[in-house]
């Protein structure tokens, strides 16, 4: 039988009986009584417990006293073949008895009884049982690196999922590592760029990447930390779209890009940007707008404002080229966003035809000066996480603030019936048609 390890303790407190047996001896003027009571076990774990009982004595000297518990898994053979666990000694008054037993099996029922030998006489209590606790389930962590989505020339969204099966509440955090050169987990850990992610209730998480290189392969891996232990998914890759951006000379003051920023072809919508922001996002609102001081209203503008009623006044009326002009930031110093005057020049110096290019609605603008043309798809706009009016309207940001109401910026507004320079809320997500400086 497996050996158990014990640590015994006794006290002089008398308790009421649970299950007991007694021994008595009579002489001419002496009656000796020994009553052993086996009490319920306590401090039960998956592999240990405290065995408890009481001994009541009458007319005993307890000069030679031995206390023990018999424990085993078979109640019927407990007295004969159970394991003996010492419980120390006791005073002549009796008292409580306990012994700690370990090295038990998890989720197993044990029987035990208290026994005593005092002054050459023996007694034992009735058998009592307890069941050890089950082993806690092993924590199972499943981390998956998902396929990248929304990949264009400059942006991509990384996807992953985390499932933790545990009986305990464990701390969890997630992120991604990515690189255009590191290809293994160890290499990504050493030199990859880390981007945080937020874990949702269903276990999914994402991170948006921006300012990527076009026509470039990137390697990435989902990462998780569960109760301070690190986990990594499978390394996957994606390739950004090749940027086929040509500068079309239409005989005007600037050359116009052949497609939208982030688009692979002239008819592609490309990426959407709030005015003065250089990264696409999921939700376009005043509350997420970079230059609005975390407000849902437009009266707390923090940059590009010429009126005190709308927030901080800096009298900036054109986007800062090197920081807030997304065409300059992504394409370099030869490119920028068009200004209001550039749109007016394009509008007045071209013939405009509402048409389709490979099934996509939009305008074909043909120069009156040299016959060169560009196609502007009716890409709609993004607001509150939704794409609206795609196929029927086109909106393109300029770099110019609308001076009469600084919550607005100037834009090119296209419908099947008209094309004109307009102004719209700065938090809207519009495509960008870059221009190249002559």
Secondary structure, DSSP 4 states (H G I P E B T S, - for coil): ----EEEEEE-------SEEEEEEEE-SS-EEEEEEEEEEEES--SS-EEEEEEEEEES---SSEEEEEEEES-STTHHHHSEEEE-----TTEEEEEEEEESPPTT-EEEEEEEEEETTEEEE---EEEEPPPPPPPPEEEEEEPPPBS--SS-EEEEEEEEEE-SS---EEEEEEEESS--SHHHHHHHPEEEEE---TTSEEEEEE-SPPTT-EEEEEEEEEETTEEEE---EEEEPPP----EE--SSSEEEESS-TT-SSTTS----B-TT--S--S--SGGG-TTSTT-SSSTTB-SS---GGGB------B--HHHH-HHHHHH-TTEEEPPHHHHHHHHHSEEEEEEEETTEEEEEEEETTT--EEEEE--BEEETTEEESTTTEEEEEEEEE-TT-TTEEEEEEEESS-EEEEEEETTSBBB--EEEE-
